[in-house]
Every structure is written in C-alpha cells, then in structure tokens.
C-alpha cells in the first residue's frame, strides 16, 4: 500500500482557520488550537446575535413610534390597539420609518386612526 502524506490538506485547513481569525488578539490569531476554539465561539455569538438584532430593532421601532404618538397626544399602546381594531395593518418597521423620516405623514396616520 502506498504512503499518504497529509501535509497539503492539513496546511490548507490551518491556513483557512488562521485566515478567519486574522485580527484577533494574542494566540487566537497565531495558534491553531486557540484559533479553532475562537471560531467556534464566534460562530455561536454570530448565530445568537442575529436573533438578538431582531429583538433590539423591534424595541427601537417601538420607541420611535411612541415618541411621535406622544407628541400627537396618544400613547403607543392605544395607537397600536386602535390600528388593530380598525384593521390597519402597517408593520412597526414601516411606522418607525415614517416617524423618523416623514413625521408629517406619521401625524396624518395617527389622526386617521384616532
């Protein structure tokens, strides 16, 4: 049976791992074992924070809508409640955009709902 030399594949894997951890501090950017562990943790954080980003953005949208609603004499919960009852289905992301960039349009939406 012929001999198999593993250098090419092993070096390729090592090179790719170290390339992915470029810019990290201490041994994580130079030592393969530490780099592998750093990549595993980074992947976990990336997955979790993709989900977290959605939660954070929804909270920001609510704050923006609430600010304009308060300026027009109503609360966020009353605004959303009456919108639901009247069957107006504008999502929070769109309302937040209106509140931030087109406040006069948002004011007209609030007047129509109230």
Secondary structure, DSSP 8 states (H G I E B T S, - for coil): ------HHHHHHHHHHHHHHTTT--GGGGT-HHHHHHHHHHHHHHHHHHHHHHHHHHHHHHHHHHHHHHHHTT--HHHHHHHHHHHT----HHHHHHHHHH-HHHHHHHHHHH-
